[in-house]
């Protein structure tokens, strides 16, 4: 009863604060200075009820700032809410003298930017967590032009890593009976294969051979964090169009092979994983999501043998363009790749076979051997699944013949296979040595790519 009374009291304070804001029109078009003052008051507050009201007021001011004023506010956060050099120096000198845990803790506290405590207090407000996620989304949009704001992003990432810990995440199945407010967000947030309309969504959710799961966080209600779409199959799928069109399952060659009941499937294919909150970029959910969905599906359908993705290869077309322009490659290979410039090339059997012979090996080389500055695979989807312990299993020619599929990857799609007994070992080898776990088929394709690069013929 006491807890209910306190919750009601806090709600009344927040509602009263909102009413006061409506009665003062001068706050309808605030500037960043007003928000900075509100943040100072919040940090000076020593009462929980007053802090909730002040946090609510500060966030309300932020929401009404123009883009330019938000940028100025972030600049003030960088300068005015950093850690103070004086206390850091004093705490460091004290630690040098005694080197004990209490003095080390005081040094840690002195080094923490005041922004972090500010964000913790802003999080007291109703919907404070979600508003802070949206605030970071605004910040991320400014970092390219204002890299000096990166310190604020580090603070957000540090706090969100704790607030969105796996222990707080709730896995929910999404189906046609899920509230419409959530289904609308699934349509809006789908980032891999656009959902055209409600009929398209129903095909993906309501069929007996489909599953969809999402992570939610109790502090942000019905806003999904990430969701994955699954198709149940006989054999590993190689093409996305039959899945999206609702033609039922596909076998390993990509042709239609229907299953009458979910119990007839031997494969769960993850064909779309979408992060929903831009403000949570860099906070890892996908690895937990896939592993928990594997557990859920294994319990529901114990006959399943294979857990595999049907994944896009974003950035591959751009890399191919660079190869076409590389004069160090054999002229014959570069000439073959120029076939991609011909509209409708995939409908010309001769040209399509020539491109297949060149591009599949190059795709294996791209996914296995091309690295970023950290020594990890250049392709972001490969980094994600390989880092989760999956195996690069198969490169599917003309796996996605949509306009987007051709534009980003010359129509290629990839199967990453999750073998439950191998996940931990693959993950450890990838983390420690950047080793790419792959099938013998993909490894052979990479060898063929090296021969093509030397001008040698391949079979």
N, C-alpha and C positions, 0 to 999 in steps of 0.2 A: 504493500500500500504506500509506504514512504517513497519507493522508487517511482511509482506512478504519479505521486504528487509532485516530485521534483521534475519529472519529464513534462508534466503539464505546465509547471511554472516556467521552465525554460522555453517551451513552445509559446507561451503567452508573451514572454519577453521578446522573442524573435518577431512575433506578429505585431506587437506594439511598435517595435523599431521600424518595421516596414510601413506601418501606418504613419509614423512620424515623418518618414522620408517622403511619403506622398503629400504631406501637408507643407513641405518646404520646397517649392519649385526651384529654388536656387541650386539644389543638389541634382537636378535633372540633367544638367550639362556640366558635370564637374571637370576639373583638370587634374593632372597627376599630383599636383601639390596637395590637394585635398586628400587624396588617397595616401600619400606619404604621411600626412599628419594623422590620419586615421590609424595607420599602421603603428606609428609611435605610441599612440594612446593605447592600442591593443597590447603592445609589449609592456607598457607601464601598468596595465591592469593587474590586480592581484586577487580578483574575485571571479569564480567560475561563471556565475550568472551574467555579470557585467562583461566578461570576456566573450561569452557566446553572442551577446548583443553587439559588441564592438566588432567581432569577426564578421557577423552577418552584414553589418553596415559597411565595412571595408570592402567586402566582396561585391556588395550591391553597387558601390561606387565604381569598382573596377569594371563591372559589366557595362557601365554606361560611358566608359572612356572611348574616345575615338582611337583609331589605329595609331595615329601619331602620338597621342597622349599615353597610350600603353607603352610605346617604345621609350618615351621619356621616363615613364615609371620604372621600367626595367633598368634603365641607366642609373636611376637613383638607387635602386636595389643593389646594384653592383657597388656603387660608391659609398652609400650611407649605411648599409646594413651588412657590411663585411665584418670580419673579425678585427678586433682592435690590436694594433701592434704592441702597445705598451703592456697589456696583460700577458700577451704571448711571450714577450721578452722576459718578464718577471717570472712567469711560470717555468720557462725553460731554465733560467738561472737556478731557480729553486730545485728543479729536477736534477740539474748537474751536481748539486751539492749532496743530495741524499739518495737519488735514484731508487726511490721506493714506489710502491703502487699508488699511494695517495697523491704523491706529487705528480706522477704520470697522469693520473686521472684529471688533476687540475690543469695540466698542460693540454690534454685532449679538450677539455671544456673551454679553455681560452682560445684554442684554435678553431672552434666551431663558429662559422659565420652567424651573425644575428639573424640572417635570413631564415635559417633552418628553424629557429624557435618561432619566428614570425609565421612560417608555413604551418607549424604544428598548431599554433593558436588559431590561424584562419581555418584550420580543419575542424575546429569546435563547432562551427556554424552548421546549421541544417544544410545538407547537400554540399558541405565544404569540400569533401574529398573530390567530388565530381567537378566542382568549380575550379579546384586547383589543377586537375587534369586538363581542363579546357585552357587554363592560364598557361600551362606548359605548352600546349598546342600553339598558342599565340607566340610564345617565346621561340619555339622551333622554327617558325616561319621567318624569324628575324636573324637567326644565327649566321646565315650565309653572308649577309651584308654587315652584320655587327658581331663579329666573332668574340669581341670582348665580353659579350654576355654569357659566354660558355660557363663561367663560374656558377651562374644561377642554375643553368641546366644540370650541372654536377650536383647541386643541392637537391634539386627535384629528384634526380635519379637515385640519389642516396636514400631519400625518404620513401620514395615510391617502392624501392626494392624491399623495404620492410613492410610498408602498408599493404602491398599486394603480394605478400608472401604466399606460397602455395597453401599454407594452412588455412588461409582466409577464403580461398576460392571455392566456389560451389559449382559442381558440374550438373547441368540440367539437359535433359533431352528436349529438343525442339521438334514439335510435330504440328499437324494441322489444328490441333486443339489448344496450342499455345496461345496466350492472349494476343490479340491483333496488334497491340502497341509494340510488342516484341517482334512479331512477324514483319511489321513495317520496317523495323530497324535491320532485320536480316536482309531484306531487299536492298536497303540503302547502303549497308556496309559490305555487301558481297564485293570482293576486290579481285577475284580470279576469273570467274565466269559470270558476267552480268546477268542478273535475274530480270527478265523482260517485263513480267507482269505477275498478277496473282495466280493465273493459271500455271505459269512457269514455276512459281514457288510451290504450288500444290503438287506438281509432278515430282519435285525434288523432296518433298516431305511426306506425302500421303501414300506413296507407293509402298508395297510390302517389302520391296528390295532396297529401300532407302533408309538412312538414318542421318540424324543431324544432332550434334551436341555442342553446347556452349558453356564457357566459364562465366560466372557472375561473381560480383563482390557485394557483400551485404551493405557496404557504405554507399553504393551508387545504384541500388535498386534494380530496375529492369533494363539497365544499360549493359548489353553483353560486352565482354572484354575481347573475346576471340571465339570463333566457332569453326567447326569442321563438318563438311558434308561427306557422306559415305555411301557408296553403292555396293550392294552384295552381288557377287559374281560366281560363275563357274569359270575358273581360270583367271589369269591376270589380264586386265583390260589394256588395250593399246591405243584406243581412239576415244576421244571425249565426246564427239557429236552424238553417238548412240545413247550415251548416258544423259546428256542434256536434253535430247529430244524425247526421252522416255521410251526408247525402243527396247527397254529391259536390258538384261545383262549382256556382256560380250565375252567371248572366249579369248584365248591367247592370241589369235590371229586378228581379233578386232571384229569378227563377224558376229551377227546376233545369235545368241544362245540363251533362250529364256530360262528362268527358274520359276517354278510354280509356287514354291514356298521358300521363305528365308532359310529353312532347314536344309534346302537343296544346295545352298551356296557353300563353296569352299574357300572363298576369298572375300576379304573386306578391303575395298579400294577407297582410299582417301583422295577425293578429286578436287577439293577446294578448302583451303584454310585461310580465313580472313581475320586480320587484326582489326578491331573496331574503333579503338581509341588512339588517335594520332598522338595525344598527349602522353601515352604510355609506351611510346617507341623506345626500344632498347630494354624494356622490362620483359623478361622471358616468360611466356605462357605456353607457347606451342609445344615444347617438349613434354611438359606435364600433361597437356591436353591429349596428345596422341597416345601417350602411355596409359592414361586412365581410360581413354576410349577403348583401347585394345583390351584392357581388363574387363570393361563393361560388356563388350561384344563377346569376349571369350566366355563369360558367364551366361549370357543370353543364348549364344549359339556355339556350344562347345565343339561342334564339328569343323569350325573354321580352321584352315591350315595356314593361310597366307594373309599377311597384313601388308599392304602395298599402297604406294601412292600412284596417281597419274598426274604428274607435275609439269608445269610450264618451264620454259628455259629462258626467262627474260634476259635480254642483253646479248643473246647469241647472234642475232642478225647483225647487230652493230659490230661484233667481233669478226663475223664473216666478211663484212664490208672492209675491215682493216686487212684481212687476208687477201682479198681481191686486189687491194692496192699495194700489196707487198711484192716488190719486184724481185725479191730474193727467192720467192716460190717459183716453181716451174711454170712456164707460160701455159702449158696444157691444163694445169690445175686452175690457174686463174681464169682461163678461158671457159672452163666448165662452170665455174662459179658465176660467170657473167650471165649464165642462163637464168639466174634468179631475177634478172631485170626484165624478162619477157613475161607480160601479163598472161595469166592462165597456164603457166609452165607445167603445173602439176597435172593438167589434162592432156598434155602431149607425152605419150608413153615413152618415146625415145629420150626426150629431154629429161623427163622425170627420172628415168633409170640412170642417166649420166650424173644427175645431181645427187641422187641417192648414194651412188658409189663414192662420191667425193665428200658429201656432207656428213653422213653418219660417222665415218672415221674422224673427221674434224671435230664433230661434237664430242666424241670420246676424249680426244686430246684436250679440248676446251674445258671439259668438266673435271678431268683428272690432273692435267699438267699446268693449266694457266692459273697463276696465283696472284693474289693482291699483295699489298705492301706488308701485310702481316704473315705472309707465307701460307695463307689459306686459299681454298678455291675461289676463283674470281666470281663465280656465279652465286648470288645470294641464296637461292633455293637449295642449291647443293650444300652450301655451308650449313643451312638450317638442318636438313635431314641427316647429313653425314655427322654433324655434331650431336645429333640425337642417337647415333648408333646404327643408322640404317646403312644398307648396301646399295651402291649404284648398280642397278640390276640389268636394265634394258633401255635402249634408246629406240623410240618408236617413230618410224618414218611416217609422215603425214598423220600424226596423232591428233593434230588440231588444224583443220582446214578452214577455220574462220579467218576473217580479215585480221583480227588481232593475233591469231596464231601464226600467220605468215609474217606479219610485221615484226613480231618480237623474236621468233625462233625458226623461221623458214618452215613452219608447220610441225616442228619436232615437239615431242613430249617424252618424258622420262618416267620410268618406274623406279622408285626407291623402295627396296624390300626391307621390312622389319622382321628379322628372324629373332625370336624372343631369346634363344640361347646365345646369340651372338651380339646382342645390343650393347651389353656392358663392355665387352672386349673391343668392339669397333669404336665405341665412344672413347675409351681410354687411349687407344692407338691414335685416334684423330686428335685428341687433346694434347697428348704428349709429343707426337711426331708429325702431326698433320697428315697422317696416312689416310688415303682414300680407299675405303673398302669397296671393291667392285667385283662383278662376276667375271668369269673367264671370257664371256662373249664381249663385254665392254673392254676388257684388257686387250683382246685381240684386235678390236677396232682401233684402239690407240696405237698399237704397233703398226697397223696398216696406214694410219695417218703419218707416222714417221717416214714410211716408205714413199708415200705420195709426196711429202715435202722434199724428198731427194730425187724425185722424178722417176722412181722405180714403179713398175707395173705391179698391180695387186690382183688377187683373185677373190 
